Amino acid sequence: MTDRTAGPPTGPLVDEAMKKAAVAWVNVPGSAAYALWCVASEGALVVVSGPGEQRAPGLADAERAEVSLRGDHGGRIVTWPARVTRILPGTEDWEQTAPVVAAKRLNASGSSADLVARWAAEGCALSRLSPAGEPSAGEDLPDGSLAEPPRDAPVLRATRKPFRLHRVRRR
């Protein structure tokens, strides 16, 4: 079983932000930051990615990442370095964590047990993001927006002409 207590203590700001987090900005070194759905579990965040789930390029194979969480006002309140641990199917850790994450997965077809079985069968990655260093908060956060131009996504479609049921006559 994985030692989930290893690493530096997190502090009240990181703990509270993780408890309230539904989405975290995760930046893997060498990649752009992605907004990822997450679940707080035992002092860490758990993210699922892979076929039929969210895209998180490089996260499943990474050892480190940077996590940013927002506050009640919608802006970033804390950024912290994270140790990334992959939770593998068939392990005790998977048996304890995957059903908890599946139960909180919105709009999933089928039961939680079906979802966990699909994740294991299709090779989805369950990644635990544990605090692994001093967080940045308050004045330590960058002043700029850090906004990036939108990336290409498979969900984008070409705009079609509007459908007209009748012919418009000009006077």
C-alpha positions as CSV (number, residue, x, y, z in Angstrom):
1,M,0.0,0.0,0.0
2,T,1.2,3.5,-0.8
3,D,2.4,5.7,2.1
4,R,0.0,8.7,1.8
5,T,1.4,10.5,4.7
6,A,4.9,11.0,3.3
7,G,5.9,14.5,2.3
8,P,5.8,17.9,4.0
9,P,2.8,19.0,6.0
10,T,0.4,21.0,3.8
11,G,-1.0,23.8,6.0
12,P,-4.5,25.0,6.5
13,L,-4.8,27.0,3.2
14,V,-3.8,24.0,1.0
15,D,-6.0,21.6,3.1
16,E,-9.1,23.8,2.8
17,A,-8.6,24.6,-0.9
18,M,-8.2,20.9,-1.6
19,K,-11.4,20.0,0.3
20,K,-13.4,22.6,-1.7
21,A,-11.8,21.9,-5.1
22,A,-13.7,20.4,-8.0
23,V,-11.3,21.7,-10.6
24,A,-7.6,22.2,-10.4
25,W,-5.1,23.7,-12.8
26,V,-2.4,21.1,-13.2
27,N,0.9,21.9,-15.0
28,V,3.2,19.1,-15.8
29,P,6.8,20.3,-16.7
30,G,7.2,20.7,-20.4
31,S,3.4,21.0,-21.0
32,A,0.7,23.6,-20.7
33,A,-1.5,23.8,-17.7
34,Y,-4.9,22.0,-17.9
35,A,-8.0,22.5,-15.9
36,L,-8.8,19.0,-14.5
37,W,-11.7,17.7,-12.6
38,C,-10.5,16.3,-9.3
39,V,-11.5,14.7,-6.0
40,A,-9.9,15.4,-2.6
41,S,-8.9,12.2,-0.9
42,E,-6.7,11.7,2.2
43,G,-4.7,14.9,1.9
44,A,-4.2,14.8,-1.8
45,L,-6.2,15.4,-5.1
46,V,-7.0,12.4,-7.3
47,V,-7.4,13.0,-11.1
48,V,-8.7,10.5,-13.6
49,S,-7.6,10.8,-17.3
50,G,-7.6,8.6,-20.4
51,P,-10.0,7.1,-22.9
52,G,-13.5,8.5,-22.4
53,E,-12.3,10.8,-19.6
54,Q,-10.5,14.1,-19.5
55,R,-7.2,14.8,-21.3
56,A,-4.2,15.3,-19.1
57,P,-1.1,15.0,-21.4
58,G,2.0,13.7,-19.6
59,L,0.3,13.5,-16.1
60,A,0.2,9.7,-15.9
61,D,3.9,9.4,-16.5
62,A,5.0,12.5,-14.6
63,E,6.7,12.4,-11.2
64,R,6.1,16.1,-10.4
65,A,3.5,18.7,-11.3
66,E,2.3,22.1,-10.2
67,V,-1.2,22.5,-8.9
68,S,-3.2,25.8,-8.7
69,L,-6.5,26.0,-6.9
70,R,-9.0,28.8,-6.8
71,G,-11.0,30.3,-3.9
72,D,-14.6,31.2,-3.4
73,H,-14.1,34.4,-5.5
74,G,-13.0,32.4,-8.5
75,G,-9.4,33.6,-8.6
76,R,-6.3,31.6,-7.8
77,I,-5.5,31.5,-4.1
78,V,-2.7,28.9,-3.9
79,T,-0.2,27.1,-6.1
80,W,1.9,24.2,-4.8
81,P,4.3,21.6,-6.1
82,A,2.9,18.1,-6.2
83,R,4.3,14.6,-6.2
84,V,2.4,12.5,-8.8
85,T,1.7,8.9,-8.0
86,R,-0.1,6.6,-10.4
87,I,-2.7,4.4,-8.8
88,L,-2.7,1.0,-10.6
89,P,-5.6,-1.3,-11.1
90,G,-5.5,-4.4,-9.0
91,T,-3.7,-2.8,-6.1
92,E,-5.2,-2.2,-2.6
93,D,-4.9,1.5,-3.2
94,W,-7.0,1.2,-6.4
95,E,-9.7,-0.8,-4.6
96,Q,-10.0,1.9,-2.0
97,T,-9.7,5.0,-4.2
98,A,-11.3,4.3,-7.5
99,P,-14.8,3.7,-6.2
100,V,-14.7,6.9,-4.2
101,V,-13.6,8.9,-7.3
102,A,-16.2,7.0,-9.5
103,A,-19.0,7.9,-7.0
104,K,-18.2,11.6,-7.4
105,R,-18.0,11.4,-11.2
106,L,-20.9,13.4,-12.7
107,N,-22.8,12.4,-15.8
108,A,-21.2,8.9,-16.0
109,S,-23.2,6.2,-17.7
110,G,-23.6,3.1,-15.6
111,S,-22.9,2.4,-12.0
112,S,-19.7,3.3,-10.1
113,A,-18.6,-0.3,-10.2
114,D,-19.1,-0.3,-14.1
115,L,-17.1,2.9,-14.3
116,V,-14.2,1.5,-12.2
117,A,-14.2,-1.6,-14.4
118,R,-14.1,0.5,-17.6
119,W,-11.2,2.6,-16.2
120,A,-9.2,-0.5,-15.5
121,A,-10.1,-2.2,-18.8
122,E,-9.4,0.8,-21.0
123,G,-6.2,1.9,-19.3
124,C,-7.4,5.1,-17.7
125,A,-4.9,6.7,-15.3
126,L,-5.8,7.5,-11.7
127,S,-3.2,10.0,-10.5
128,R,-2.7,11.2,-6.9
129,L,-1.3,14.7,-6.6
130,S,0.2,15.0,-3.1
131,P,1.7,18.3,-1.8
132,A,5.5,18.1,-2.0
133,G,6.8,21.5,-1.2
134,E,6.1,25.0,0.0
135,P,2.9,26.5,-1.5
136,S,2.8,30.0,-3.0
137,A,-0.1,32.2,-1.8
138,G,-1.0,35.8,-1.5
139,E,1.8,38.2,-2.6
140,D,3.9,35.2,-3.8
141,L,1.5,34.5,-6.7
142,P,2.2,36.2,-10.0
143,D,0.4,39.6,-10.7
144,G,-0.4,38.8,-14.3
145,S,-3.3,36.8,-15.6
146,L,-1.1,34.0,-17.1
147,A,-3.9,33.5,-19.7
148,E,-3.1,31.6,-22.8
149,P,-4.8,31.5,-26.2
150,P,-7.3,28.7,-26.6
151,R,-5.8,25.4,-27.7
152,D,-7.3,23.3,-30.5
153,A,-9.7,20.8,-29.2
154,P,-11.6,17.9,-30.8
155,V,-14.9,19.4,-29.7
156,L,-14.7,22.4,-32.0
157,R,-17.0,22.4,-35.0
158,A,-17.4,24.5,-38.0
159,T,-20.3,26.9,-37.8
160,R,-23.1,26.0,-40.3
161,K,-25.5,28.4,-41.9
162,P,-28.8,28.8,-40.0
163,F,-31.7,26.6,-41.2
164,R,-34.6,28.5,-42.7
165,L,-38.0,26.9,-43.0
166,H,-39.3,29.4,-45.5
167,R,-37.9,31.9,-48.0
168,V,-37.5,35.4,-46.8
169,R,-39.1,37.9,-49.2
170,R,-37.7,41.4,-49.6
171,R,-40.1,44.3,-50.1
